[in-house]
Every structure is written in C-alpha cells, then in structure tokens.
C-alpha cells in the first residue's frame, strides 16, 4: 500500500490534479483514460481504474459468467 498524497482540493468544475508520483506509480500519463468507482472499503473512497485494467476485469467477468452458464446447462 502506498502513502497517500494530499490533501488536494476539488475544483469548482469537479477536477482534481493527480500528483506525478501517483500517475507514475499507477502507470498512467496525461491523456490516458480511467474509470472511476465509488468504493465500499473504506467507505467514501474513490477508486481510479486505468482502462486497460478495467478491460481485463470485464473480460474476466465475462469468462466467469460463460463458465458458470456452461456448468448450469450441464446439470
């Protein structure tokens, strides 16, 4: 787990500047796309997910659903 940077203020138009160290640690660069998700743990946290990571998660979910469906049909 990394030490948090901050605090950072949210601008009036809802933007936050991510520190260079955070971008580098996450393998992100200006212009990259991310998904944002409200996290349950800890409550009130926000998860920033690079598009490439989200794509792997979505594909893993599809694969899991297909495997589950195949098992259901076999019974």
TIRO-2110 file (N, C-alpha, C; in Angstrom, 1 decimal):
// TIRO-2110
0.8, -1.2, 0.0, N, 1, A
0.0, 0.0, 0.0, CA, 1, A
0.9, 1.2, 0.0, C, 1, A
0.5, 2.2, -0.8, N, 2, A
1.3, 3.4, -0.9, CA, 2, A
0.8, 4.5, 0.1, C, 2, A
1.7, 5.4, 0.5, N, 3, A
1.3, 6.5, 1.3, CA, 3, A
0.5, 7.5, 0.5, C, 3, A
-0.6, 8.0, 1.1, N, 4, A
-1.5, 8.9, 0.3, CA, 4, A
-0.8, 10.3, 0.2, C, 4, A
-1.1, 10.9, -1.0, N, 5, A
-0.6, 12.3, -1.2, CA, 5, A
-1.8, 13.2, -1.0, C, 5, A
-1.6, 14.3, -0.4, N, 6, A
-2.7, 15.2, -0.2, CA, 6, A
-2.6, 16.0, 1.0, C, 6, A
-3.7, 16.7, 1.3, N, 7, A
-5.0, 16.7, 0.6, CA, 7, A
-4.9, 17.6, -0.6, C, 7, A
-5.8, 17.3, -1.5, N, 8, A
-6.0, 18.0, -2.8, CA, 8, A
-7.4, 18.5, -2.9, C, 8, A
-7.5, 19.8, -3.2, N, 9, A
-8.9, 20.4, -3.4, CA, 9, A
-9.5, 20.0, -4.7, C, 9, A
-10.8, 19.8, -4.7, N, 10, A
-11.6, 19.6, -5.9, CA, 10, A
-12.0, 20.9, -6.4, C, 10, A
-11.7, 21.2, -7.7, N, 11, A
-12.0, 22.5, -8.3, CA, 11, A
-13.5, 22.7, -8.4, C, 11, A
-13.9, 23.9, -8.7, N, 12, A
-15.4, 24.2, -8.8, CA, 12, A
-16.0, 23.4, -10.0, C, 12, A
-15.2, 23.0, -10.9, N, 13, A
-15.8, 22.2, -12.0, CA, 13, A
-15.5, 20.7, -11.8, C, 13, A
-15.2, 20.3, -10.6, N, 14, A
-15.1, 18.9, -10.2, CA, 14, A
-13.8, 18.2, -10.6, C, 14, A
-12.7, 18.9, -10.8, N, 15, A
-11.5, 18.3, -11.2, CA, 15, A
-10.5, 18.3, -10.1, C, 15, A
-9.6, 17.2, -10.1, N, 16, A
-8.6, 17.0, -9.2, CA, 16, A
-7.3, 16.8, -9.9, C, 16, A
-6.2, 17.4, -9.5, N, 17, A
-4.9, 17.2, -10.1, CA, 17, A
-4.2, 16.0, -9.4, C, 17, A
-3.9, 15.0, -10.2, N, 18, A
-3.2, 13.8, -9.6, CA, 18, A
-1.7, 14.1, -9.6, C, 18, A
-1.0, 13.9, -8.5, N, 19, A
0.4, 14.1, -8.4, CA, 19, A
1.2, 13.2, -9.4, C, 19, A
2.3, 13.7, -9.9, N, 20, A
3.2, 13.0, -10.8, CA, 20, A
3.5, 11.6, -10.3, C, 20, A
3.9, 11.5, -9.0, N, 21, A
4.3, 10.3, -8.4, CA, 21, A
3.1, 9.2, -8.4, C, 21, A
1.9, 9.7, -8.2, N, 22, A
0.7, 8.8, -8.3, CA, 22, A
0.5, 8.3, -9.7, C, 22, A
0.6, 9.2, -10.7, N, 23, A
0.5, 8.8, -12.1, CA, 23, A
1.5, 7.7, -12.4, C, 23, A
2.7, 8.0, -12.1, N, 24, A
3.8, 7.1, -12.4, CA, 24, A
3.6, 5.7, -11.8, C, 24, A
3.2, 5.7, -10.5, N, 25, A
3.0, 4.5, -9.7, CA, 25, A
1.9, 3.7, -10.4, C, 25, A
0.9, 4.3, -10.9, N, 26, A
-0.2, 3.6, -11.5, CA, 26, A
0.0, 3.3, -13.0, C, 26, A
1.1, 3.8, -13.5, N, 27, A
1.4, 3.6, -14.9, CA, 27, A
0.5, 4.4, -15.8, C, 27, A
0.1, 5.6, -15.3, N, 28, A
-0.7, 6.5, -16.1, CA, 28, A
0.1, 7.7, -16.6, C, 28, A
-0.4, 8.3, -17.7, N, 29, A
0.2, 9.5, -18.2, CA, 29, A
-1.0, 10.4, -18.6, C, 29, A
-0.6, 11.7, -18.8, N, 30, A
-1.7, 12.7, -19.3, CA, 30, A
-2.3, 12.2, -20.6, C, 30, A
-3.6, 12.2, -20.7, N, 31, A
-4.3, 11.8, -21.9, CA, 31, A
-4.8, 10.4, -21.7, C, 31, A
-4.4, 9.6, -20.8, N, 32, A
-4.9, 8.2, -20.5, CA, 32, A
-6.3, 8.3, -20.0, C, 32, A
-7.1, 7.3, -20.3, N, 33, A
-8.5, 7.2, -19.8, CA, 33, A
-8.6, 6.3, -18.6, C, 33, A
-9.5, 6.6, -17.7, N, 34, A
-9.7, 5.9, -16.5, CA, 34, A
-11.2, 5.7, -16.2, C, 34, A
-11.5, 4.7, -15.4, N, 35, A
-12.9, 4.6, -14.9, CA, 35, A
-12.8, 5.0, -13.4, C, 35, A
-13.9, 5.6, -12.9, N, 36, A
-14.0, 6.0, -11.5, CA, 36, A
-15.1, 5.2, -10.9, C, 36, A
-14.9, 4.7, -9.7, N, 37, A
-15.9, 3.9, -9.0, CA, 37, A
-15.9, 4.3, -7.5, C, 37, A
-17.0, 4.5, -7.0, N, 38, A
-17.2, 4.7, -5.5, CA, 38, A
-16.8, 3.4, -4.9, C, 38, A
-16.0, 3.4, -3.9, N, 39, A
-15.5, 2.2, -3.2, CA, 39, A
-16.3, 2.0, -1.9, C, 39, A
-16.5, 0.7, -1.5, N, 40, A
-17.2, 0.4, -0.3, CA, 40, A
-16.2, 0.3, 0.9, C, 40, A
-14.9, 0.0, 0.6, N, 41, A
-13.9, -0.2, 1.6, CA, 41, A
-12.7, 0.6, 1.3, C, 41, A
-12.3, 1.6, 2.0, N, 42, A
-13.1, 2.2, 3.1, CA, 42, A
-14.3, 3.0, 2.5, C, 42, A
-15.3, 3.2, 3.3, N, 43, A
-16.5, 3.9, 2.9, CA, 43, A
-16.1, 5.3, 2.5, C, 43, A
-16.6, 5.8, 1.4, N, 44, A
-16.4, 7.2, 0.9, CA, 44, A
-15.1, 7.3, 0.0, C, 44, A
-14.4, 6.2, -0.2, N, 45, A
-13.2, 6.2, -1.1, CA, 45, A
-13.6, 6.2, -2.5, C, 45, A
-12.8, 6.6, -3.4, N, 46, A
-13.0, 6.6, -4.8, CA, 46, A
-11.8, 5.8, -5.5, C, 46, A
-12.2, 4.8, -6.3, N, 47, A
-11.2, 4.0, -7.0, CA, 47, A
-11.0, 4.5, -8.4, C, 47, A
-9.7, 4.7, -8.8, N, 48, A
-9.4, 5.2, -10.1, CA, 48, A
-8.8, 3.9, -10.8, C, 48, A
-9.4, 3.5, -11.9, N, 49, A
-9.0, 2.3, -12.6, CA, 49, A
-8.6, 2.6, -14.0, C, 49, A
-7.4, 2.3, -14.4, N, 50, A
-7.0, 2.5, -15.8, CA, 50, A
-7.8, 1.7, -16.7, C, 50, A
-8.1, 2.1, -17.9, N, 51, A
-9.0, 1.5, -18.9, CA, 51, A
-8.5, 0.0, -19.1, C, 51, A
-7.2, -0.1, -19.3, N, 52, A
-6.6, -1.5, -19.6, CA, 52, A
-6.9, -2.4, -18.4, C, 52, A
-6.9, -2.0, -17.2, N, 53, A
-7.2, -2.9, -16.0, CA, 53, A
-8.7, -3.2, -16.1, C, 53, A
-9.5, -2.2, -16.3, N, 54, A
-11.0, -2.4, -16.3, CA, 54, A
-11.3, -3.4, -17.4, C, 54, A
-10.7, -3.3, -18.6, N, 55, A
-10.9, -4.2, -19.7, CA, 55, A
-10.6, -5.7, -19.3, C, 55, A
-9.5, -5.9, -18.5, N, 56, A
-9.2, -7.2, -18.1, CA, 56, A
-10.3, -7.7, -17.1, C, 56, A
-10.7, -6.8, -16.2, N, 57, A
-11.8, -7.2, -15.2, CA, 57, A
-13.0, -7.6, -15.9, C, 57, A
-13.4, -6.8, -16.9, N, 58, A
-14.7, -7.1, -17.7, CA, 58, A
-14.5, -8.4, -18.4, C, 58, A
-13.4, -8.6, -19.0, N, 59, A
-13.2, -9.9, -19.7, CA, 59, A
-13.2, -11.1, -18.7, C, 59, A
-12.6, -10.9, -17.6, N, 60, A
-12.6, -12.0, -16.6, CA, 60, A
-14.0, -12.3, -16.1, C, 60, A
-14.8, -11.2, -16.0, N, 61, A
-16.2, -11.4, -15.6, CA, 61, A
-17.0, -12.1, -16.6, C, 61, A
-16.8, -11.8, -17.9, N, 62, A
-17.5, -12.5, -19.0, CA, 62, A
-17.1, -13.9, -19.0, C, 62, A
-15.8, -14.2, -18.9, N, 63, A
-15.3, -15.6, -18.9, CA, 63, A
-15.9, -16.4, -17.7, C, 63, A
-16.0, -15.7, -16.6, N, 64, A
-16.6, -16.4, -15.4, CA, 64, A
-18.0, -16.7, -15.6, C, 64, A
-18.8, -15.7, -16.2, N, 65, A
-20.2, -15.9, -16.5, CA, 65, A
-20.4, -17.0, -17.5, C, 65, A
-19.6, -17.1, -18.5, N, 66, A
-19.7, -18.1, -19.5, CA, 66, A
-19.5, -19.5, -18.9, C, 66, A
-18.4, -19.6, -18.1, N, 67, A
-18.1, -20.9, -17.4, CA, 67, A
-19.3, -21.3, -16.5, C, 67, A
-19.8, -20.3, -15.8, N, 68, A
-20.9, -20.6, -14.8, CA, 68, A
-22.1, -21.0, -15.6, C, 68, A
-22.4, -20.4, -16.7, N, 69, A
-23.6, -20.8, -17.6, CA, 69, A
-23.4, -22.2, -18.1, C, 69, A
-22.2, -22.5, -18.5, N, 70, A
-21.9, -23.9, -19.1, CA, 70, A
-22.2, -24.9, -18.0, C, 70, A
-21.7, -24.6, -16.8, N, 71, A
-22.0, -25.6, -15.7, CA, 71, A
-23.4, -25.7, -15.4, C, 71, A
-24.2, -24.6, -15.4, N, 72, A
-25.6, -24.7, -15.1, CA, 72, A
-26.3, -25.5, -16.2, C, 72, A
-25.9, -25.4, -17.5, N, 73, A
-26.6, -26.2, -18.5, CA, 73, A
-26.3, -27.7, -18.4, C, 73, A
-25.1, -28.0, -17.9, N, 74, A
-24.7, -29.4, -17.8, CA, 74, A
-25.4, -30.1, -16.7, C, 74, A
-26.0, -29.4, -15.7, N, 75, A
-26.7, -30.1, -14.6, CA, 75, A
-28.2, -30.3, -14.9, C, 75, A
END
